[in-house]
Amino acid sequence: MNTQQNHASILIVEDNPLVLGIHADMIRDIHSEPDMAATGHGALLQVRQNPPYRIIFMDIGLPDIDGIEVAAQIRALELTGHRKAVIIGLTGLDIADVEAECLAAGMNLVLTKPISQEKMKQLIDAYMPKKVKLSIVRTDDDLATAAEG
């Protein structure tokens, strides 16, 4: 678990250790170290204990609480002041069978697993805030004013 200063902005919720590891490796290569949870209860604990996540990759078929219910509970938490995360549902099922229910629970998007690294990068690029680099340029007039003052 990350501390406030070193907090991950992405949470992966996946009960299959192999898939969890693959997704974590992809996110590390693209962006940063993600937080991870293997159960719905673990995901809710992470969301409650850590600063807000920007993106949550949510497996729909979790062993304790399904990802659809977890997404609905996260959306309820957001009503109490948590910043709204982008929740991307991931399923091994036909999307047509689950998409309407996922979106109704508050997921922003539903995708079929496996997800490629290129698709993961597109999602992270689309939903993560862009870092802005500011530069301060001093002119000769600024330096002369500072020397006089």
N, C-alpha and C positions, 0 to 999 in steps of 0.2 A: 504494500500500500504506500502511496506517495504522500509526502508531507505537503502542507499548504504552499511552500515555496517551490517545490519540485513536483507539482501536481500534473498528472496527465490530463489532457483535454479530450482524450478518446477512451471510451470504455468498450471492451469486447465482452459479450455475454455468449458463451458457447460451452455446451457440456461435453463435446467430443474433444479430448485433449490434443489429438493430432490436428484437427481443424483450428482449434484455439491457437496452437503454436504457429501454424502457417499464417493465420491472420495477424498474429502479433509480430511475426518476422516481417511481413509486408508493411505493416504500419511503421515499424522501426526504420525500415529502409526509406520510406516515403516522408515520414514526419517526425515522430518522437516515440518514446516509450509509452505504450498504452497501459491502462489499468485493465484487469481481467477478472471475470467472475464465471464460475461454472454452473451456477444455479440461479433461479429467479430470486430466491432470498438473498443470495450473495450480491446480485445486481442492485437490489433495493438498498441493501446495507451500504454499498459503495456510493450510491447516489445520495443517500442521507448524510454520510460521514464526510464526503469530499466536496470541495468547491464544485460548482456546476461543470458538467461535461458539455463540450460543444457537439460531439457526435457519439452516439451509442449504436454499435452494431449488435443487433439483438437476434439470436437464434430463436425461432418460433417454437421449436419442439424441445423445451427444457423438461427435466425430470420432475421438478417439484411444482413450480408455477409456470404455466406456459408463457412464452414471450409476449403473447397478445395481452394477457392479464398484467404482466409486468409493465408493459408500455402504458396501459391504462392507469396503473398505480403511480408511475412516474409522472404522467400528465396531471394527476390529482395533486401530487407534491408540488408541482410547478405553480398551482393555483395558490399555494401558501407562501410564495415568494422565491422559489428556486427559478433560476434562469432556464428558459426553454431550450432543451437540447434537440438536435435533429436525431430522430430514431429511425434507423434503417433496419427493417426486418429481413432476416435471411432464412430461407427455407429450402429443404430438399424436395418439397412437394410441388405440385403444379401451382403456380401463382394464382391461376383462376380460381382455385379451390379456397384460398385464404386471403386474397388481397383485400376484398371489401371489409372483412372483419378486422384485418390489421389496420387499415386506414381509419376505420371507425373507432378503434382503440387509441388512435393518436399517432400511429407511425406515419412518417413522412413519405416513405418509399418501401417497397418490398421487392427483393431480388431473389433469384434462385441460386443456390450454391452449386458448384464452387464459384467463387468470385475471383476474377483475374487480378493480378497486380495493377494492370493498367486501369481497370474499372475502379479499384480501390483508390488509386491516385486521383482519378477524375472526381470521385466523391469527396475525398479530402480537400482537393483544390476548390471544389464548388462550395463546400460548407464551412471550411475553416476561415476565420477572418484573416485578411491579408495583413502582413506586417508592413508597416510604413517606416521607412528609414528617413529621418530628418537630418538635414545638414544645416549648420549655421555658418553663414559666410559673412565675414567682417570686411568692410570696405576700409580704404585709407582714411576716409572721413570719420568712421567709427573709432579707429585707432587714435586719430588726432584728438578727438573729443575726450576719449578716455585719458590721454596723456595730460590734457589741460585740466581735467577735473580733479 
